[in-house]
């Protein structure tokens, strides 16, 4: 993680001491490196410099409007899956004509708003959605630009919960049926066909599944072209993995080189939807040890961040590196389960970690910049964490820590019952 480094036994992000930051702002808090986000995005831009392209950040990975603003200023496009994400991109200064709208359950209201602002494309995921979009666009007196998200039945070799390109997954249209659905779309007067899309999964650490999916897409593009349906772009989705423990994901340059080897001499724009590979290692979660506890020889570090703050370890059994902000070896080194305060046995951030820590110490959960805060909740009526962006020696609170008043906003008590 290039934006994190040790200096005088302390952990720093860019030019800010995370120890000092944690003391100032309390914990738990998410911290993101502006420099890290920019470098990760620009790796895609540089790798595609010779190819007509659009890099659309997957907003579901990290939807903080300051993070989106950083990317919008670099000219990024955005991949959204809800009207809430659409409004966030607009607030952050993103260009509507660089937005692609994915997701299996788009409502008519969401379609209307997206048409109103003029998004680049709807990634249509079903026959029923195609008909609803045509009807909705017709009622508005406009034409909706569409791409079909096809399901190429490619095994992404990842966790089953984040696999999206197999026949048994809920996403997309079976590639064997794609030509038929495109032919139907071509007859619907309120739709304009502009592309084809797929997304086979997340945290993929091999190049071959991406290449196989692209080859399936290009074969379909050529078949459609022979039938007079010309596509303007090919969207290969996202999913490139990052290193959490001992994974060896390909470099962005190697991944793009493999795609471009199959894409050269083509006229279509190449669209990508990376998320995790742009923000994961540019962010971390800071938490404080509340208690050290031993049960029958088992050691626990009870911290103030729980599964409501960071769900990945509980949901996916995901391994994320955890290290103290200060290297203080005065405390004995023991093997700890790092657990949170939520009333669930599955509430842990890490298990069997060798740490030299005491109560009151701050810990850093590495590579938490993607699918961290966006998956957080108020379970156990816990306020959600603050979010902070670091730029050089400056730090900016880009989301205030929630309060108890925030938790109950919109709720009200029942009126007093009348006595009979």
N, C-alpha and C positions, 0 to 999 in steps of 0.2 A: 504494500500500500504506500505509494510514493509520497502521499501528502502527510503521512505520519512518520515521525522519527524521534529517536532518543537524543536528549541534550541534557547534560548534567543529571543523568539518572531519571529525568522526567520525560513524559511522553508529550510531544508537541504536534500540533497540526499546523502546517505552514509556519507562521511566526508567532503562534499563540500557545502558551502553556495550557494544556487541558486541565491540569491540577488547579491552576488559578481560575480557569473558566468554570470548573465545577463548583469551587467554593463561592464564586460570585453569583452563579445562576441556580445553584442547587441541582438536584438530580431526581429522577432520571431525565436525561436530555439527549436529543439527537444532535450531532454536530456534522456539518458538511463542509468540504473544502471546495471553494469556488475554482481554484486552480486545478484541482483533480477532475472536477466535472468537465471543465473546458478541455483539458488534455484528452480525456477519454472520448469526448465528442469529436474533437478535431482529428483523432486517429482515423475515424471513419471518413471524414471529409478528405483527408490527405490520401487515403487509400483508394478513393473513388474520384480523384481529381481529373482523371482522363476520361471518365464515363459520365454521361448524362444521368443524374441521380437525384434522389431526395432521401435524406435520413430523417425518419419520423420517430422521435423519442416516445417510448411506450409510457404514457403518463401513469398507468397503474403501478409502475415501479416506484415512483416518487412524485407526488402531486403537489408538493409545496409550491406556492406561486413564485417564490423567490428563486427556487431551483429552475422552474419553468422559464422564468425571466432570463436567467443566465443563458439558457439554451436558445431562447427566442432571439436574443441579441446576437447570437452566432449564426442565425439564419435557419435554425432547425425547423423541421416539420414535427407534427405530433400525431401519435396514434392514440385515439381515445376509445372508451367503451361505455360512456354514460354522458348524460347531459351535464352532470356535475363536473366531469373532467373537461367537457367543452367550455363551460363557463370559466373554469380555472385558466385554461389556455388563453382565452380572450382577455381575462383580467391581467395576465402576465405579459401581454403584448404580442402573443403569437399570431401569425397570419392565418386567417381562416382558410385561405386557398392552399395551405400546406397541411391541412388536417385530414386524416383518414379516420373514418368512424367504424370500428369493429364491434363485435359483441353479438351474442346469439339472441338477445331479448329486447331489441330496440322497440320503443313504443312510438305511437304516432306523434305524441307530443315532442319526443326527442327528435324525431325526423323533421318535424316542422321547424324547430329551433335551428337545427343544423342547416336546413335549406335556407332559412332566413339569413343566416350569417354568411352563407356561400362556401361551404367546405369543399375540399378537393374531390372527395370520393366517399361513398358508402361501401364498406366491405360487407356485401350481403351474404348471409350464412344459411339461408333456407329458401325454398320455393314460396312458403307463406310470407316471409319477409319481403320477398320480391314484389308480390302482389300488393301488400300493404303500402310499400314505398311508392309504387306506381299510383295507387289511389290517393295517397297523401299529397304527392307532388301535383297530381291533377287538380285536387281541391284548392291548392295554392296557386295554380296557374303557372307552374314552372316545370322544369325538367331536372330530374335527379341524376347526377353522375354516379355510375356504379362500377364496382368490381365484384366478381364472385370470389368468395373465399372457398377454395376447393380443398378437400381433404385427400392428400396423396397417399394415405396409408403407409407412411414411413415411420419406422420405429426410431425415436430420437435418443434412445438409450439413456433415459433420465428417470427421475422419480415418477411413478404412475400418476400422482396427483397433478403434475405439471407437464404431462404428455398430452398433446392436443391434436396430433396428426394421424391417429389410428382410427380405423373404422368404428371401434367401440366408443370413441370419444364423442362428446356432444357437439363439437365444433365443425363448421364448414359443410360443404356439399360434396358427396362422394365424387371423386374425379371421374369415375366411369359415367356419371350422369351429367357432368359439367356441360358438354356440348349441347345436350338437349335443353338444359336450363338457359344457356346463352341464347339459343335459338328462340326460346320463349321470350326472353328479355328483349330481343331485337324487335319483337312485334308490339311491345308495350310503348305507347307513344309518349309517356311521361318519364321514360328512362333513357339515359344515354350511356352506352357501354364504353368504359375508358380503360379497364384493366383486368388483371387477374391477381389473386392474392392467396397466400397460404401462410400458416404458422404451425410448426410441428411440435413445439414445446419450449421449455425453459431450462436453463442451467445445462445446456448441451455442451459437452467437452470434446466432441469429435467433429471433424469437418464433413465426413462422408454422408451423414444424414442430410445435411444442408444441400450438398451437391446432388444427391439423389432426388430430393424434393424439387430443386430447381430444374433438373432434367425432365421431370414429370410435367412441370408447369410449361416449359418451353415446347414440349411435344404437343400439349393442348393448345398453346398459342398458335403453333403452325397449322394445326388441324382447323382451328377457327378461321385463320387467315385464308385458307383454301376455300372456306365457305362464305367468304366475303365479310367476316366479322374481324375487323382490324383493331388491335389493342394498342393503347398508347403507353401503358406501363406494366411492368411485372414486379409484383411486391412479394419478396421472399420472406417477409416477417422478421422476427427477431429470434432470441433464444440463446445467443452465444453465452457460454458459462464463464464464471470467474473462479479464482482460487480461494477457497475457504480453508481447506486443510492440506490435502496432498494431491488435489486435482491438478491436471496439467492441461488446461484449456489452450487452444491455439491462440496465437496473437491475432489481433484484429487484422493486421496486414496479411497474414497467411490465410485467414478466413476469406477476406475480400479477394485475394489473388485467385483462390480456388473458384469463387463464383465468377469472377471476370473471365477466367479461362473458358467458361462455357457461354459467356454473354457477349464477347467481342463480335464485332461485325453485325450486331443487331441494332435496330433503330429505336426500340422501346426504351423508356426511362426505367432505370433500376431503382426500386424503392425498398428500403429496409426499415424495420421497426425495432431497433435495439432498446433495451431498458436497463436491465441489470448490469450489463457491461459498461454502461455510462456512469451510473451513480453508486453501485454497490461499494466498491473499494474507495470511493470518495467520501464515505460517511461512516460514522461509528455511533454507538450508544454508550453513554457514560452512566454508570450506576454506582451506588455507595453500599459498602458492606454494613449492614445494621447489626448483625449478630454472628458470632461463630458458635456453632452447636455441634455436639458429638453425641450420637446415638449408637451405643454398643460398638464403638470402633469406627463407625461411619461418620465422616466429617462433612458438615454443611456450612456453606457461606450464604447466609440469608441476606439478600440484597433488596434494594428498594424498587427495582424494575422487575416486572413479572411478565407472564405470558400475554397479558393484555397489552403490554408495551411492545413486546417482540414475540410474535407467534411462531416464527419459523421452526425453532427447535422443538416445540411441542407438536406442531402440526406435521412437519416433515421429518422429524428427528434429525434436523439439519445441524451440522457441526459448525460452530463459529468460534474463532479464536478469542480468548479472554485473557487479558493481561492487566496487571496493576498500572496505574498512572505513574506511581513512584516505585523505583526498584529499591525496596527496603528489605534486606535479607536478615534483619534482626528477628523477625518473626520466624517460627519454625516452618519449614516447607512440608506441606501435607497434601494429600489427595482429597480434593473437595468436589462435592456437587454444588454448583452455583445455582441457587434456587430463589424464587421470588415469593412474595407475600400472598399470592392468590390462592384461594382455598381449593386447589386441585393438585393431585399427586403429579400430574403431568406438567406442573408449573416449574420449568427449569430453563435456564439459559445455557447451561453446559454441565456435563457429568464427567467425573473422574479427571479433574484438572489439577495439575501440580502447581500449587501457588504458595507464595510466602506472604501472608496477609494477616491483618488484624481488623477488628471492628473499627469502623470509621474510614477505612481505606477506600479509595475510588478505583473502580475497575473499568476497563475499556473493552467493549464487544466490537471486534473488528468487522469491517465489510458489511455494515448494517444500513448502508445508504439506499438499498433497494428492498422493497417489500418489508420494510421495518415499520416506520410510522404509518404507511398507507394501510397496513393490516391491523393496526392497533385498535383497541376498543375501550369501552368504559366498564368492562366486566368487573364485578365486585364493587361497582360505583367508584371506580378509580379515575381521577382526572388524567387526561392524556398528557404526555411529556411535552416539554418545550422543544423547539427546533431552532438551531443556531447555524448561521453561515459564517465561515471564516474566509476572509480575503486578505492575504498578507498578514499584517500585524493587527488588523481590525476584526472585530466580531460583531455580528448583527443578530439580534433575536428576531427571527422571521415568523415565528409562531409563539405566542405567549403560552405559558403553562396554563392548562385549564383550571378553573376554580370550581368549588362546590356549586356556586350559583350557575355556572355554565352547565353543570350536570342536570340541574333541575329546570332549566329554562324551557318554557313551553308546557310544563306540567302544572296541574292544579288539583287542589283537593276537591272532593265532592261537597256539595252544599249540605248544611246542617239538616239532619232529618227532622221532619215535623212530628211532633208527638200526636198520637191518635186521640 
